């Protein structure tokens, strides 16, 4: 089936390329990036079809300032910082959580927010802070955990909210004159939560074809073929190839949890900048769970050290270059000694290229 789809994809690219120099499709999700690289799709398609990676890796878009705030929390006595594994080695302006742990800080890796809540219940003499990183897939589980903490009156658990939202980032990319995207391969995980309706603006406002896809080879090739047909027929829409998981309305319960606990705010994305309504912070009724109130005044808004760096993670996440276009890639920056977050994360574009496409 994959071979048949690949043949049809390349036939469509050949037809379309007769009157255009090439076709740029952006896969937004980091899991898609890994799947495209590991399956060999990027090498198998006609080279005139360019599959570029977007800002769909939550670890990659976390800013140095946010890492600095997380590290500052480790310096508060009797405070345990909880994080997902990929965050440990992400560089801030002066080090990482892994380096803080090596200096003696109590930093623990968890697999779910509820793991942290159970730790807080077992060790009431300590304060537990979860680093709240992720997109719409992670935020509902954190919201549910916070609600449980309030119901059970667990007062030594809080969250540093660093969440990001995908649709505003896509709006930023679609509106940028420097980024030429002909279609979006939309994320399956995020779309399972929010549905397909939040992407309609990409069609109405920018006339950009979109397709939500799953993560196996057939899913991705089917999604690419759908996008090419939309481009060829000049009928952009929001297609849903991943119907076994994604519905138009998404997951009402998960969305309800987010609305109950969080409100939208302007957020900063590493290498990209500030994007309006692209982040989440606690509503007033849940402020007692916001760990930022615990930060010392000097670290509320830390001034990052000036770093002269040739790392081009920001351009990679905007699809302006591929990872091999960064001068540090596979030379100074490797998974063993990562220089930027795109090489740190298991869903980062640089990590995918390093493992599968060097």
C-alpha positions in Angstrom: 0.0 0.0 0.0 2.8 2.4 0.9 4.5 1.7 -2.5 1.3 2.4 -4.4 0.8 5.7 -2.4 4.4 6.7 -3.0 4.0 6.2 -6.7 0.8 8.3 -6.8 2.5 11.0 -4.7 5.4 11.3 -7.1 3.1 11.3 -10.1 1.2 14.3 -8.5 4.4 16.1 -7.8 5.5 15.6 -11.4 2.3 17.1 -12.7 2.4 20.0 -10.3 6.0 20.8 -10.9 5.4 21.6 -14.6 4.4 25.1 -13.6 6.1 25.7 -10.2 9.6 25.3 -8.9 8.7 23.0 -6.1 6.2 22.2 -3.3 6.8 22.9 0.4 4.7 20.8 2.9 5.3 21.4 6.6 4.8 18.6 9.1 4.0 20.4 12.4 4.3 17.5 14.8 7.7 16.2 16.1 6.4 12.7 16.0 5.6 13.1 12.3 9.2 14.4 11.8 10.6 11.3 13.4 8.2 9.0 11.4 9.1 10.7 8.1 12.8 10.4 8.7 12.8 6.8 10.1 10.6 5.5 7.3 12.6 7.1 4.6 9.7 9.0 3.1 11.7 12.2 2.7 14.3 10.4 0.6 11.7 8.4 -1.4 9.5 11.2 -2.6 10.3 13.3 -5.7 13.0 15.8 -4.6 10.8 18.6 -5.9 8.5 17.9 -2.9 10.2 19.4 0.2 9.0 18.1 3.5 10.0 20.6 6.2 9.7 20.5 10.0 7.7 23.0 12.0 7.6 24.1 15.6 5.8 20.9 16.8 8.3 19.9 19.4 7.3 21.3 22.8 10.8 20.9 24.3 12.4 22.7 21.3 10.3 25.8 21.6 10.8 26.3 25.4 12.9 29.4 25.8 16.2 29.8 27.8 14.4 32.2 30.1 11.9 29.5 31.0 14.7 27.0 31.6 16.3 29.6 33.9 13.1 29.8 35.9 13.0 26.1 36.3 16.6 26.0 37.5 15.9 28.9 39.9 13.2 26.7 41.5 15.8 24.0 42.3 17.6 26.5 44.5 14.7 27.0 46.9 15.2 24.8 50.0 13.1 21.7 50.3 11.9 22.0 46.7 11.7 19.1 44.3 11.5 19.9 40.6 9.6 17.4 38.5 10.1 17.2 34.7 9.6 15.0 31.7 12.8 13.3 30.5 13.5 15.4 27.4 13.6 18.6 29.4 16.7 17.5 31.5 19.3 18.5 28.9 17.6 21.5 27.3 20.0 24.5 27.6 19.0 27.7 29.4 21.2 30.8 29.3 23.5 29.2 31.9 23.2 25.5 32.1 20.4 22.8 32.2 18.3 20.9 34.7 20.7 18.0 34.3 23.6 20.2 35.4 21.6 21.5 38.3 20.9 17.9 39.4 24.6 17.2 39.2 25.3 20.1 41.6 22.9 18.5 44.1 19.5 19.8 43.2 16.5 17.5 43.7 15.3 17.1 40.1 13.2 14.0 39.3 11.9 12.7 36.0 8.2 11.7 35.9 6.1 10.0 33.3 2.8 11.7 34.1 1.7 14.8 36.1 -0.1 12.4 38.5 3.3 10.8 39.4 4.3 14.1 40.9 1.0 14.5 42.8 1.6 11.1 44.4 5.1 12.1 45.4 3.8 15.3 47.0 1.3 13.3 49.0 4.0 10.9 50.2 6.5 13.6 51.2 4.4 16.5 52.7 7.5 18.1 54.2 8.7 19.1 50.7 7.4 21.3 47.9 6.9 19.7 44.5 6.9 21.7 41.3 6.1 20.2 37.9 7.6 21.9 34.8 4.4 22.2 32.7 5.8 21.8 29.2 3.7 20.7 26.2 1.0 21.5 23.8 -2.8 20.9 23.9 -2.0 17.2 24.5 -0.3 17.7 27.8 -2.3 20.7 29.2 -5.5 18.7 29.9 -3.7 16.1 32.0 -2.0 18.8 34.0 -5.3 20.6 34.5 -6.9 17.3 35.7 -4.0 16.8 38.1 -4.4 20.3 39.5 -8.1 19.8 40.0 -7.4 16.6 41.8 -4.8 18.3 44.0 -7.4 20.9 45.0 -10.1 18.3 45.8 -7.7 16.3 47.9 -6.2 19.4 49.5 -2.6 18.6 48.5 -1.0 22.0 49.0 2.6 21.1 48.4 2.1 20.6 44.6 2.4 23.3 42.0 3.1 23.8 38.3 5.4 26.1 36.3 3.1 26.7 33.3 5.1 26.8 30.1 2.5 25.4 27.8 2.2 26.4 24.1 -0.7 26.2 21.6 -0.4 25.1 18.0 -3.0 27.1 16.0 -1.5 30.5 16.9 1.9 29.3 15.8 0.5 28.1 12.5 -1.1 31.6 12.1 2.3 33.1 12.6 3.9 30.8 10.0 1.1 31.3 7.5 1.3 35.1 7.8 5.0 35.4 7.5 6.2 36.6 4.0 9.6 34.7 4.5 8.0 31.3 5.0 6.6 29.7 1.9 4.4 26.8 2.9 2.1 25.2 0.3 0.3 22.9 2.8 0.3 21.7 6.4 0.5 18.1 7.6 -1.4 18.7 10.9 -0.6 17.0 14.2 -2.5 13.9 15.1 -2.1 14.1 18.8 -3.0 17.7 19.2 -5.9 17.3 16.8 -7.3 14.4 18.8 -7.8 17.0 21.6 -8.8 20.1 19.8 -10.4 18.6 16.7 -10.2 20.0 13.1 -12.3 23.1 13.5 -9.5 25.3 15.0 -7.5 25.0 11.7 -10.3 26.4 9.5 -8.7 29.9 9.5 -5.7 28.6 7.5 -8.1 27.8 4.6 -10.4 30.8 5.0 -7.7 33.4 5.6 -4.6 32.1 3.8 -6.0 29.5 1.3 -3.5 26.9 2.6 -4.4 23.2 2.2 -4.3 21.2 5.5 -4.6 17.5 6.4 -4.5 15.8 9.8 -2.7 12.5 9.6 -1.7 9.6 11.7 1.8 8.4 12.3 2.5 5.3 10.3 3.9 5.3 6.7 0.6 4.8 5.0 -1.1 7.5 7.1 1.6 10.1 6.2 1.7 9.2 2.5 -2.1 9.3 2.3 -2.0 12.8 4.0 0.6 14.0 1.5 -1.4 12.7 -1.4 -4.6 14.5 -0.1 -2.6 17.8 0.2 -1.2 17.4 -3.4 -4.7 16.8 -4.7 -6.0 20.0 -2.9 -3.1 22.0 -4.4 -3.7 20.6 -7.9 -7.5 21.2 -7.8 -7.0 24.6 -6.1 -9.6 23.6 -3.5 -7.9 23.9 -0.1 -9.6 22.5 3.0 -9.0 20.8 6.3 -9.0 17.1 5.5 -8.9 14.4 8.2 -7.0 11.3 7.3 -6.7 10.3 11.0 -10.4 9.6 11.5 -9.8 6.6 13.8 -8.6 9.1 16.4 -9.6 12.7 15.4 -13.1 14.2 15.2 -14.1 17.6 14.1 -15.1 18.6 17.6 -12.1 17.0 19.3 -12.3 15.8 22.8 -14.9 18.0 24.7 -13.8 16.7 28.1 -10.1 17.5 27.6 -11.0 21.0 26.2 -13.3 21.6 29.1 -10.5 20.9 31.6 -8.2 23.4 29.9 -10.9 26.1 29.8 -11.6 25.5 33.5 -8.0 25.8 34.7 -6.2 27.9 32.2 -6.5 31.1 30.2 -4.7 32.1 27.0 -1.8 34.5 27.1 1.0 35.8 24.8 3.9 33.4 25.0 7.5 33.4 23.7 8.8 30.6 21.5 12.5 29.8 21.4 14.0 31.1 18.1 10.7 32.5 17.0 9.6 35.2 19.4 6.4 36.3 21.0 3.1 35.0 19.6 -0.3 36.3 20.8 -2.6 33.9 22.6 -0.2 31.0 22.1 0.4 30.1 25.8 -1.6 29.1 28.8 -1.4 30.3 32.4 -3.6 29.6 35.4 -6.9 31.4 35.9 -7.2 33.4 39.1 -9.2 30.7 40.9 -6.2 28.3 40.4 -3.3 30.7 41.1 -2.3 28.9 44.3 -0.9 26.2 42.0 1.3 28.6 40.0 4.9 28.0 40.9 5.9 31.4 39.6 4.7 32.9 42.8 7.5 31.0 44.6 10.3 32.3 42.4 12.7 34.9 43.9 12.0 38.4 42.5 15.3 38.4 40.5 14.3 35.3 38.6 10.7 36.2 37.8 12.0 37.8 34.6 15.7 36.8 34.4 18.0 38.7 32.1 19.6 36.0 29.9 23.3 36.1 29.4 24.3 37.3 25.9 25.4 34.3 24.0 26.9 34.4 20.6 25.7 31.2 19.0 25.5 29.9 15.4 22.8 27.4 16.4 19.9 27.8 14.0 17.2 25.9 15.8 14.7 28.8 15.2 15.1 28.6 11.5 14.8 24.8 11.5 11.5 25.1 13.4 10.2 27.6 10.9 11.1 25.5 8.0 13.5 28.0 6.6 16.4 25.5 6.7 16.8 21.8 7.2 19.0 20.7 10.1 21.9 19.9 7.8 21.9 23.6 6.9 23.1 24.5 10.4 26.9 24.8 10.6 26.9 23.0 14.0 24.9 19.9 12.9 26.8 16.7 13.5 30.0 18.6 14.1 29.7 20.5 17.3 26.1 19.5 18.0 25.3 15.8 18.5 22.9 13.9 20.6 25.7 13.1 23.1 26.7 16.8 23.3 23.7 18.8 22.1 24.1 22.5 21.4 20.4 23.3 20.9 17.0 21.8 21.9 16.3 20.5 18.4 19.1 18.0 19.0 18.1 17.3 22.6 14.5 16.2 22.2 13.6 12.8 20.9 11.0 14.7 18.7 13.5 17.4 17.5 14.1 17.8 13.8 17.9 17.8 14.3 17.8 14.6 16.3 15.7 12.9 13.6 18.1 14.0 10.8 21.1 12.9 12.9 19.7 9.5 13.5 18.2 8.7 10.1 19.2 11.3 7.4 22.9 12.1 7.7 
